[in-house]
């Protein structure tokens, strides 16, 4: 991803917004953070939003605010960025993993209920690559067992499922403003959104060391505050978000048309969903050789993700083994994400697609 292309178009606005924060010398919290929280809540069809220091901390703050900890279990997917599973483990709770739907790469709802136990407290569906998980059956399971649903929507801000926005369906939704996201900051940042006022109040306290009022600590919280400089930059970018996501969908369509009839498996989008294509992830044999081929032709690409959580060394204590989640393991060997950012030209997309097809045709 070439972040410079986006920055060049809004550089003056970004510099002015950051300068405004610096001139105010309100360096923690303040009006910019509050303004962004209000705007993200509205964009997500939620009543409340709480800015956090990263998408990781949004998940961690949510788990802590829901009082999830030692002795508890949280169900999620092994095919995700480390933070999803890592945050569960950091609370002292046990991550319980469920395999993915091989078409969408999102958690398979059909496999969730069989791993629910009396210790289960929450489900974390991950809306991967810009597409939301199949939420209705997940919510049904959660209601039957009185479980929280924490939407890991780090890659899917404003994506929809049956017309409902990411983050608005579960107990709480978590966004990331990592620079490569559709709505990316100029550093780390994140956000929790919810329609639960009591949870909102707890999140607000928890992100600030659990203190209320200052120096009086109701909970053992953390330093999860969103920087106002990040908020200022994001407020400049937010009005462009829908157009940027639409441009990603346009680019995705160009790729999909170019790969039609080849062995390249293009992304599947559930008819109930509108994806924001945070990644355009193809699937193919000889993936690692393809990576080398693309990089030799100066094309950026990335593997999301080469090692599922259950095979990570740090999670060996969970007791899972190779073969336990075959769809996640197979995907980790075959997926490859191509450039999809909005500023790509049709000529660049054609170059990427033709370079992929040249490799495929050579076998």
C-alpha positions as CSV (number, residue, x, y, z in Angstrom):
1,X,0.0,0.0,0.0
2,X,1.3,3.4,-0.9
3,X,0.1,5.7,1.9
4,X,1.9,8.7,0.3
5,X,-0.7,8.7,-2.6
6,X,-3.5,9.3,-0.1
7,X,-1.6,11.8,2.0
8,X,-0.6,13.9,-1.0
9,X,-4.2,14.8,-1.6
10,X,-5.1,15.8,2.0
11,X,-1.6,16.9,3.2
12,X,-2.6,20.6,3.9
13,X,-5.7,19.6,5.8
14,X,-3.8,17.0,7.9
15,X,-1.1,19.5,8.8
16,X,-3.6,22.2,9.7
17,X,-5.6,19.8,11.9
18,X,-2.4,18.5,13.7
19,X,-1.2,22.1,14.1
20,X,-4.5,23.0,15.7
21,X,-4.0,20.3,18.4
22,X,-0.4,21.4,19.0
23,X,-1.4,25.0,19.3
24,X,-4.1,24.2,21.8
25,X,-1.6,22.0,23.8
26,X,-4.5,19.8,24.7
27,X,-2.4,16.6,24.3
28,X,-4.6,14.1,26.1
29,X,-8.3,13.7,25.4
30,X,-10.1,17.0,24.6
31,X,-12.6,18.1,21.9
32,X,-11.0,16.4,18.9
33,X,-11.3,13.0,20.5
34,X,-14.9,13.7,21.6
35,X,-15.8,14.9,18.1
36,X,-14.3,11.8,16.5
37,X,-16.1,9.5,18.9
38,X,-19.5,11.2,18.1
39,X,-18.7,10.9,14.3
40,X,-17.7,7.2,14.4
41,X,-20.7,6.3,16.5
42,X,-23.0,7.9,13.9
43,X,-21.1,6.3,11.0
44,X,-21.6,2.9,12.7
45,X,-25.3,3.4,13.7
46,X,-24.3,3.2,17.3
47,X,-25.3,5.4,20.3
48,X,-21.8,5.5,21.9
49,X,-18.1,5.3,21.0
50,X,-14.9,5.3,23.0
51,X,-11.6,6.1,21.4
52,X,-8.7,3.8,22.3
53,X,-5.0,3.7,21.7
54,X,-5.2,0.9,19.1
55,X,-7.5,-1.7,17.7
56,X,-5.8,-4.2,20.0
57,X,-6.6,-2.1,23.0
58,X,-10.2,-1.7,21.9
59,X,-10.6,-5.5,22.2
60,X,-8.7,-5.7,25.5
61,X,-10.7,-2.8,27.0
62,X,-13.9,-4.4,25.9
63,X,-13.0,-7.8,27.5
64,X,-11.9,-6.1,30.7
65,X,-15.1,-3.9,30.8
66,X,-17.2,-7.1,30.4
67,X,-15.3,-8.6,33.4
68,X,-13.9,-11.5,31.4
69,X,-10.9,-13.0,33.1
70,X,-9.4,-16.1,34.7
71,X,-11.7,-19.2,34.5
72,X,-13.7,-17.8,31.6
73,X,-13.7,-18.9,28.0
74,X,-14.0,-16.8,24.8
75,X,-14.8,-18.4,21.4
76,X,-13.1,-17.0,18.3
77,X,-11.3,-18.0,15.1
78,X,-7.7,-19.1,14.7
79,X,-7.5,-17.3,11.3
80,X,-7.0,-13.8,12.4
81,X,-4.4,-11.2,13.4
82,X,-2.7,-12.2,16.6
83,X,-4.4,-9.5,18.7
84,X,-7.8,-11.2,18.7
85,X,-6.6,-14.3,20.5
86,X,-3.8,-12.5,22.3
87,X,-6.2,-10.1,24.1
88,X,-8.3,-13.0,25.4
89,X,-5.2,-14.7,26.8
90,X,-4.0,-11.4,28.3
91,X,-7.1,-11.2,30.5
92,X,-6.4,-14.7,31.8
93,X,-9.4,-16.2,30.0
94,X,-9.0,-19.2,27.7
95,X,-9.3,-18.7,23.9
96,X,-11.5,-21.5,22.5
97,X,-11.1,-21.7,18.7
98,X,-13.5,-22.6,15.9
99,X,-12.6,-23.1,12.3
100,X,-13.6,-20.8,9.4
101,X,-15.9,-20.8,6.5
102,X,-13.5,-21.5,3.6
103,X,-15.4,-19.1,1.3
104,X,-15.4,-16.0,3.5
105,X,-12.5,-16.8,5.9
106,X,-14.8,-15.8,8.8
107,X,-15.7,-17.9,11.7
108,X,-18.2,-20.7,10.9
109,X,-21.3,-20.3,13.0
110,X,-22.3,-23.9,12.5
111,X,-19.2,-24.9,14.6
112,X,-19.7,-22.5,17.5
113,X,-22.4,-24.1,19.7
114,X,-20.6,-27.4,20.1
115,X,-17.7,-25.7,22.0
116,X,-19.9,-23.6,24.3
117,X,-19.5,-24.6,28.0
118,X,-20.7,-23.2,31.3
119,X,-17.4,-21.2,31.3
120,X,-18.0,-19.5,28.0
121,X,-18.6,-15.8,28.4
122,X,-18.3,-14.3,24.9
123,X,-17.9,-14.9,21.2
124,X,-15.5,-12.8,19.1
125,X,-16.4,-13.0,15.4
126,X,-13.7,-11.4,13.2
127,X,-15.0,-9.4,10.2
128,X,-12.0,-10.4,8.1
129,X,-10.7,-8.6,4.9
130,X,-13.6,-6.1,5.0
131,X,-16.5,-8.5,5.1
132,X,-18.7,-9.1,8.1
133,X,-19.2,-12.6,9.6
134,X,-22.6,-14.3,9.3
135,X,-24.0,-12.5,12.4
136,X,-27.6,-13.7,12.8
137,X,-26.8,-17.3,13.8
138,X,-23.9,-16.0,16.0
139,X,-26.3,-13.7,17.8
140,X,-28.9,-16.5,18.1
141,X,-26.3,-18.7,19.8
142,X,-25.2,-15.9,22.1
143,X,-28.8,-15.2,23.2
144,X,-29.5,-18.9,23.9
145,X,-26.4,-19.1,26.1
146,X,-26.4,-15.5,27.6
147,X,-23.1,-14.7,25.9
148,X,-21.6,-11.3,24.9
149,X,-20.6,-10.8,21.3
150,X,-17.5,-8.6,20.7
151,X,-17.2,-7.8,17.0
152,X,-13.6,-7.6,15.9
153,X,-14.3,-5.1,13.1
154,X,-10.7,-3.9,12.8
155,X,-10.8,-4.4,9.1
156,X,-14.4,-3.6,8.4
157,X,-15.5,-0.1,9.5
158,X,-18.8,0.8,7.8
159,X,-19.1,-2.7,6.2
160,X,-22.7,-4.0,6.4
161,X,-24.5,-7.3,7.0
162,X,-28.2,-7.3,6.0
163,X,-28.0,-3.5,6.1
164,X,-26.6,-3.3,9.6
165,X,-23.2,-1.7,10.2
166,X,-20.1,-3.5,11.6
167,X,-20.0,-3.0,15.3
168,X,-23.7,-2.3,15.8
169,X,-25.0,-5.8,16.1
170,X,-23.1,-7.3,19.0
171,X,-22.5,-6.2,22.6
172,X,-19.6,-4.0,21.5
173,X,-17.6,-3.5,18.3
174,X,-13.9,-2.8,18.0
175,X,-12.2,-0.8,15.2
176,X,-8.6,-0.2,14.3
177,X,-7.1,3.0,12.8
178,X,-3.8,1.4,11.9
179,X,-2.5,3.4,8.9
180,X,-3.2,0.6,6.3
181,X,-7.0,0.4,7.2
182,X,-9.7,2.0,5.1
183,X,-9.8,4.7,7.7
184,X,-6.2,4.8,8.9
185,X,-4.5,7.3,11.2
186,X,-1.0,8.6,11.2
187,X,-0.1,6.1,13.9
188,X,-1.9,3.7,16.1
189,X,-5.5,4.2,17.2
190,X,-8.8,2.4,17.8
191,X,-12.4,2.7,18.8
192,X,-15.1,0.8,20.7
193,X,-18.7,1.3,19.7
194,X,-21.8,0.1,21.6
195,X,-25.5,0.8,22.1
196,X,-25.2,-0.2,25.8
197,X,-25.0,2.9,27.9
198,X,-23.7,1.1,31.0
199,X,-21.0,-0.6,29.0
200,X,-20.1,2.7,27.4
201,X,-19.6,4.3,30.9
202,X,-17.4,1.4,32.0
203,X,-15.3,1.5,28.8
204,X,-14.7,5.3,29.4
205,X,-13.4,4.6,32.9
206,X,-11.5,1.4,32.0
207,X,-9.5,3.2,29.2
208,X,-8.2,5.7,31.8
209,X,-6.6,3.4,34.3
210,X,-10.1,2.6,35.8
211,X,-10.1,6.0,37.6
212,X,-13.4,7.8,38.4
213,X,-12.8,10.6,39.5
214,X,-9.1,11.2,38.8
215,X,-6.8,9.3,41.1
216,X,-9.7,7.3,42.6
217,X,-9.6,3.9,40.9
218,X,-12.9,2.0,40.6
219,X,-11.4,-0.7,38.5
220,X,-8.0,-1.9,37.4
221,X,-8.0,-0.4,34.0
222,X,-5.3,0.5,31.5
223,X,-3.9,3.4,29.6
224,X,-6.0,2.9,26.5
225,X,-6.6,6.6,25.5
226,X,-6.7,7.8,21.9
227,X,-4.3,10.5,21.1
228,X,-6.0,13.8,20.0
229,X,-3.5,14.2,17.1
230,X,-4.7,10.9,15.7
231,X,-8.3,12.0,16.3
232,X,-7.6,15.3,14.4
233,X,-6.1,13.4,11.4
234,X,-9.0,10.9,11.4
235,X,-11.5,13.7,11.4
236,X,-10.0,15.0,8.1
237,X,-10.1,11.5,6.6
238,X,-13.5,10.4,7.7
239,X,-15.5,12.4,5.1
240,X,-13.6,10.5,2.4
241,X,-14.2,7.0,3.9
242,X,-17.2,6.0,1.8
243,X,-15.6,7.2,-1.5
244,X,-12.4,5.3,-0.6
245,X,-14.3,2.1,0.2
246,X,-16.2,2.5,-3.1
247,X,-12.9,2.9,-4.9
248,X,-11.7,-0.4,-3.3
249,X,-14.9,-2.1,-4.5
250,X,-14.2,-0.8,-8.0
251,X,-10.7,-2.1,-7.9
252,X,-11.8,-5.4,-6.6
253,X,-14.2,-5.8,-9.5
254,X,-11.5,-5.0,-12.0
255,X,-9.3,-7.7,-10.5
256,X,-12.2,-10.2,-10.4
257,X,-12.9,-9.7,-14.1
258,X,-9.3,-10.1,-15.0
259,X,-9.0,-13.4,-13.1
260,X,-12.2,-14.9,-14.5
261,X,-11.6,-18.3,-16.0
262,X,-8.2,-18.8,-14.3
263,X,-7.2,-21.0,-11.4
264,X,-7.0,-17.9,-9.2
265,X,-9.8,-18.0,-6.6
266,X,-11.1,-14.5,-6.1
267,X,-12.9,-13.2,-3.0
268,X,-16.4,-14.4,-2.3
269,X,-18.8,-11.8,-0.9
270,X,-21.8,-13.1,0.9
271,X,-25.0,-11.6,-0.8
272,X,-26.1,-10.4,2.7
273,X,-22.9,-8.3,3.0
274,X,-21.3,-5.2,1.5
275,X,-17.5,-5.5,1.8
276,X,-15.2,-2.6,2.2
277,X,-12.3,-4.7,0.8
278,X,-9.7,-3.8,3.4
279,X,-7.8,-6.6,1.5
280,X,-8.3,-8.2,-1.9
281,X,-7.3,-11.7,-1.0
282,X,-6.9,-14.3,-3.7
283,X,-6.2,-18.0,-3.2
284,X,-4.0,-20.3,-5.3
285,X,-1.5,-23.1,-5.3
286,X,2.2,-22.2,-5.2
287,X,1.4,-19.1,-3.2
288,X,4.9,-18.6,-1.8
289,X,6.4,-18.8,-5.3
290,X,3.8,-16.2,-6.4
291,X,4.9,-13.9,-3.7
292,X,8.5,-14.1,-4.9
293,X,7.3,-13.5,-8.5
294,X,5.3,-10.4,-7.6
295,X,8.1,-8.9,-5.5
296,X,10.5,-9.5,-8.3
297,X,8.2,-7.3,-10.4
298,X,8.1,-4.6,-7.7
299,X,4.5,-5.4,-6.7
300,X,3.7,-5.2,-3.0
301,X,1.7,-8.1,-1.6
302,X,1.2,-9.7,1.8
303,X,0.0,-13.0,3.4
304,X,-2.8,-12.5,5.9
305,X,-2.1,-14.9,7.8
306,X,0.7,-17.4,7.4
307,X,0.3,-19.1,10.7
308,X,-3.1,-19.7,12.4
309,X,-3.3,-18.9,16.1
310,X,-3.4,-22.5,17.2
311,X,0.0,-23.2,15.6
312,X,1.7,-20.2,17.1
313,X,4.4,-21.1,19.6
314,X,3.0,-18.8,22.3
315,X,-0.4,-20.7,22.2
316,X,1.0,-24.2,22.5
317,X,-0.4,-24.2,26.1
318,X,-4.0,-24.3,24.6
319,X,-3.3,-27.9,23.5
320,X,-4.4,-27.6,19.9
321,X,-2.4,-29.4,17.2
322,X,-1.9,-29.4,13.4
323,X,-5.1,-30.7,11.8
324,X,-7.5,-29.4,14.4
325,X,-8.7,-26.6,12.1
326,X,-8.1,-27.8,8.6
327,X,-9.8,-24.9,6.7
328,X,-7.7,-22.3,8.6
329,X,-4.5,-24.3,8.0
330,X,-5.3,-24.7,4.3
331,X,-6.1,-21.0,3.9
332,X,-2.8,-20.0,5.6
333,X,-0.9,-21.9,2.8
334,X,-2.9,-20.4,-0.1
335,X,-4.1,-16.9,0.6
336,X,-2.4,-13.8,-0.8
337,X,-3.5,-10.2,-0.7
338,X,-2.9,-7.9,-3.6
339,X,-2.8,-4.1,-3.7
340,X,-6.3,-2.7,-3.5
341,X,-5.9,0.9,-2.1
342,X,-8.2,3.5,-3.6
343,X,-5.5,5.5,-5.5
344,X,-4.5,2.6,-7.8
345,X,-5.0,3.3,-11.5
346,X,-6.6,0.9,-13.9
347,X,-3.1,0.6,-15.5
348,X,-1.6,-0.5,-12.2
349,X,-4.3,-3.0,-11.5
350,X,-3.9,-4.4,-15.1
351,X,-0.2,-4.7,-14.5
352,X,-0.7,-6.6,-11.2
353,X,-3.4,-8.9,-12.7
354,X,-1.3,-9.7,-15.8
355,X,1.8,-10.4,-13.6
356,X,-0.3,-12.9,-11.6
357,X,-1.7,-14.5,-14.7
358,X,1.7,-14.8,-16.3
359,X,2.9,-16.8,-13.3
360,X,-0.2,-19.0,-13.4
361,X,0.1,-19.7,-17.1
362,X,3.7,-20.8,-16.7
363,X,2.5,-23.3,-14.2
